[in-house]
Amino acid sequence: MSGRMDLSRLHDALDAQRRARDLSWRQLAEEAGVSPSLLSRMGNGQRPDLDGFIALVQWLGTPAEEFMSHSGDDQAAATPAHGPTPELETQLAMLLRARDDLPEADKEYLLEIVGATMRRIKHHAGAAGTDVAGPAASSDAGFGRLPQ
């Protein structure tokens, strides 16, 4: 099964962030480091090149996987309700690594706080006999460091 970029999802996310930050498409392009014509072409249904895609998802601060779909599958089949979900720690680490406005030490500190919180949730869920924290609480692995 091959994966494809979900252009409409990417464009919708860009538009939502653009509106939230009260930017024009030209300002978004400047901040993201892409040409305004790239955004115009995307609005007309053309996919960006790889460098443009990377610049845009980095500007959004969202993992690229959020904008992937699987050919031959509808969205519901591509992301089953009870299918594997990336660990919360992994998702947060990816988001923090994409930020350039935080020093590395602060990123590490934030991940330590989240790790302690997840351990507490796991402990309390285990004591109550339920797993309210889901798959993210199942492991503390890799929480002291950001994945490379």
N, C-alpha and C positions, 0 to 999 in steps of 0.2 A: 504494500500500500504506500503510495507516495503522498507527501505532504505538500500543501500549497499555502501561500500567504492569503489570508482573508482580508482583501483590500477594503471592503466596506467596514469591517470592524476597525481596522487601522484608521481609516479616514474619519469614522465616527468618534474614535477616541481623540484624535487630533482636534477635531472640531469642538468637542466638549471641553478639552483643556484650553483651547484658544478662547472660547467664550468665557470660561471661568476666569481666565487671566486678562480678559478684555483686550485681546490682541487682534490685529488684522492678520490675514494670511501672509502678507508680506513680512510682518514683524515676526511671525512664527518661523518663517523660512530663515530669516536672518539669525534668530536665536538658535535654531537647530543646525544651522550651517548647511542648508540646502538651497537650491534655487527656487524662487517663486514659481517658475514654470513647472518644476517637478510637482509641486502641490496642485497646480492647475491641471496637469495631466492626470494626477491621481483622482481629482474630482470628476474627470471625464472617463474614469474606468481603467486607466493604464497603471500598471504596477511600477513601483520605483525600482531602480537598480539596487544591488546589494548594499553599496555604500550609503545610498539615500535611505534605505530601510533601516540600517543600523543607526544612522544619525537620528532618525525620527523616533525610534523606540528608546534610544538613550535620552532624547529630549523629554519624552513622556515619563521616563523612569520606570518603565514597565518591561518585564521579561518578553523577549521576542516570541516565546511560545504562546503568549496570549493572543497572538495574531496569526496562528497557524490553524489550518483545517486539514482534514484528510479527504483526498479525492475519492469519490464513490460513496462517501458517507454523508448523511445529513449531520448537522451540528449535535443533535441529541445522541446519535450513535457514536460520534467522535469523542464525546465526553460523557460517559455513562454516569448516572447519578451516584453509583456506589463504586466507581472505578478508582484506581489509584490517584491520590492527590499528593502533589509535592508537599513535603514537610513544611510547616510554617517557618521553622528556622531557616530552611533553604530559601524560601521565598523572600524572607526578610533580609537574609544575607545578600541575595542578588540585588535587591532594591538599594540596600545601603552601599554596596560596592559601586553602584552606578552614580552615586552622589559625589560631587566634587566640592561641596560646601561644608563637609564635615571632616575634621582630622581623623586619621586612622584610629587613634586612641579612643576617640568618641564613638566611632562605629563599633569597636570592640566592646566598649562599656555598655552600649545599648543592647548588643547581643547577649551580654552576660545577664542583664536585667531580664530580658525576655526569657532566657534559659531558666533562670531562677523561678520566674512566674510559671513557665510550663511545667517545671518539676513540681511546683506546689499544686497546680491544677491536677496533674497526674496522681499525686499522692492523695488528694482529697477525693478524686473520682474513684480511685482504688478502694479507699476506705468506705465509700458509699456503695461500692459494688457496680458502678457504672463507669463507662469511659466517655465522659462528656467532652473531653478535649480532642477526641478523634485521633487520626494518625500522627498529628504533629506532636502529641505528648508521648508517643511511644518510644522516643529515643532522644537522648541528650547528646548524641555523637556529634562531634565537630562544632560544639557550641562555643568553645573558647576562641576559635579562629574563624575568619571569613574564608569561604572556599576560594581557591585560586582559579 
